[in-house]
Amino acid sequence: MIWKQTPSLEAMNAFSKNTMVDHIGIEFTEIGDDYIKARMPVDHRTVQPMRILHGGASVALAETIGSVASTFCIEDLNKQTAVGVEINANHLKSAKSGFVYGTARPIKIGRKLHIWNIEIKNEDAKLICVSRLTIAIIDITP
């Protein structure tokens, strides 16, 4: 198991209240030994004018899952925090309705750098987006 903190779906979803994560409907759904999953609706909040999933919404889902995963890999949250440094996304297929499901798995968990691979799939388990997120672990200054 990669987690230094004990992840909890209830805590992750509660922490997201009154944020963009909550506003666009992202919900954490599963925690494994080395992954976190979340889902996001494809609806009026997440589609572009052509009524397909907005690429920016996919990126928001990817960064949300990866950032939260990194937070649970930090030894002491009173001394360090996770911040996004770079994200990329390849949009492979469109989604028009229902939910999309993202899964973040680590590529590297270092002391100062975390790299995550996030796959987003539609309800038919077809890959619609693949993203890579780089997170810096920084010291919190008093």
Secondary structure as UniProt FT lines:
FT   HELIX           9..15
FT   TURN            16..18
FT   HELIX           20..23
FT   TURN            24..25
FT   STRAND          27..31
FT   STRAND          36..41
FT   TURN            44..46
FT   TURN            49..50
FT   HELIX           55..71
FT   TURN            72..73
FT   TURN            77..79
FT   STRAND          80..91
FT   STRAND          99..109
FT   STRAND          113..121
FT   TURN            123..124
FT   STRAND          127..139
//
